[in-house]
Amino acid sequence: MQVTSRDRALRLIDVKGLVRPKDLEAQGISRALLSRLVREGLVARQARGIYAAARHEPTAEHTLAHVAKRVPEAVFCLLTALRFHALTTQSPAEVWIALPEKARRPRLDYPRLRIARFSAAALTEGIERHRVEGVKLRVTSPAKTVADCFKYRNKVGVDVAVEALRDFGHKHRGGASDLARFARICRVSRVMQPYLDAIA
């Protein structure tokens, strides 16, 4: 049985989860065909420039997949990373991403972004790669996220940083050396030490 470009497009969109028109064009699928599939109700526009199969089941990290698709260089950090790793009771209204100091600020209509500017090892170390709804996400690791929260305690609040440290201690027993390493990278070893002593 011959596979039509329409069938191929639907299969590809199904597999990829969230797609942009340029992802499809790279596979020889035109924007005209994409528009036709949207009109037929087989594909749904999720946000500006983001599409998915109409039957696509969004996950809890659906919003992060959107951001990663639109801003591939973003690293999810601070409150968003805490939430991702279940290290907080906070539910941030914005998506927190780390970008290099000179990177241009992304313009997204949705969701609201909170940008943290990282540089050198603080930007490149302790990054985990995850796949959500077919989209690659880069998220700071649990230990790196806790150290970042102490570094940016004026933005996230000391109480949030301390809660994250306590939760990290419960969930990642034996993670003290990781924590110490990222505290050094973020230059917050001295700031964190009294809290580490208190929960030891």
N, C-alpha and C positions, 0 to 999 in steps of 0.2 A: 504494500500500500504506500502510495506517495505521500510524503510529509510536506504539507504546504507551508509557505512562509508564515501564514497566520498561526498554524499549529506550533511551528517552531518558536514563534514569538511568545505564545502563551506558555509553552514549556519553559522557556528561558526566564520569563518573568516569575513563574512559579518557583523555579530553583533559586533565583537570585534574591527573592523576597522583596526588597525595595530597589527600584531601578531609576536611573535618570535616562532621558532620551539618548544622550551620547553613549551610554553603556550599550544600548540596543543598536545604535548606528554602527558601533564598532563590530557588531555581529551581523551587519548587513540588513538590519530591520529599520525601515524608514519611519520618520515621524508621522507620515500620513497613515501608515498601518497602525501605529500606536493610537492616533486620534480615532481611527475607526473602531478599534477595540474598546476605547473609552465610551464612545457613542453607543456601542452594542451592550455596554454594561458588564463586559468581561474583565475590564481593567478599571481601577479607580485611581483618580488623582488624589494623593494623600496630602500633598502640600505643593507649593510652587516648585515645579521641576522634579517632583518625586512621584513615582507611580508604583502600584502593586496590583496583584491579581485581586479581583473583587472578593474572592473567598479568603483572602489573606487574614490570618488570625494574629492580631497584634499581641505582643508580649508586654510584660511590665516595663521593659526597657525600650519600648517602641519609640519614645521621644529621642532617646540617645541614638538609635539607629538613624533617625531623621537627620540629626545634627552631624553624625559621622559621614553620612552620604553627602551632605552639603559642604562640610568643612573637614575633609579627610586628614588634614594635619593636626586637628584638635586632639588634645589628650584630656580625658575626663578626670577631674581632680576635685579636691576639697569636699564640699558637701555632697556633690553628685557621686563622687567615688565612695564616700562613706556610705551613702545609701546603697550603692551597687554592691558593696561588700557586707551590707547589713551590720554596720558599725555605729549606727546612730538611730535615734528615734525621730530625728528631724526629717521633715519632708519639704525640701527646698522648692520654692516657686520658680526659681531660675535654674538653668543648666550651667554648671560651672565647668569651664574649659581652660586649660593652660595653653598658651601660645608663646612663641619666641617674642622677645622684647620688641623687635621691629616689624613683626608681622602685621598685616593690615587687619583691621577689625572686620569680622564677617558681618554681612547684612542679611539677617533672616527675619522674615515676618513672624515666624513662630518656630520654636519657643523663644522666650526671652533668655538671652545669654548673659552670663557673668564671666568676664575675662580676667584671668590671673596671668601676669607676665612672668615667665620663668626663663632662666638662662643657664647655659653650660650644663653641668651634671644634674642640676635641679630639674632640667627639662628632659634629659635623656635617660637618666637612671631610674630603675624601679617601675618600668612601664610593662604592664601585662597586655596581651592581645586576646581579645575575645571575639566571638562571632554571634551576632544577634540578628535574627530575621534575615540572614544571608549577608549582613553588613559587618565589616571588620571594625571593631572598636578598640581604641587604645585607652587604657584606664590605669591610673597610678595604683601600684600594689597596696595591700592593706598597710604594711609598715611605712611605706613612703607617704601614704595619705595621712597617717597619724602625724608624722614629722612635719608635713606640709601644713597641717592644721595648727601646729604650734608656731610655725613660721608666720602664718597669716592669721594669728589669733586675734588681731585687731579687726579683721574682716569677718571671721566666723564666730568669734567669741571664745573665751578661755574655757567656759563651761562645756562647749561642744568638743573642744580639743581633749579635755580631761575625760569626758564620757567616752570618746573614741578610744583613748588610751586604755581605759578600764575594759571596754568591750574587746579590744584587741588582745589584752592579757588573758581574758576568758576563752576566746576563740582560738588563739594562736599560741598556745603554751609552747615554750621553746623558741619563740620568735624574738627574744630579747636582742640577739646579735644583729638581726636584720634591722630592728628598731634603732639600735645604737649606730649602725652604719648610715642610715638615712638621716638620723639626727645630726651626724657630723656633716653630711653633704648639705643639709639645709641650715647648718650652723645654729642649731638650737639645743645642743647637748646640755649646756648649762641651764637653759630655761626648763628643759624637760626633767632634769635630774630630781628635783624635789618631788615632783608628781610620781616619778618612777619609784622613788623611795617610799612614798606614801602608800602605793598599791602593792608593793613587794610583799 
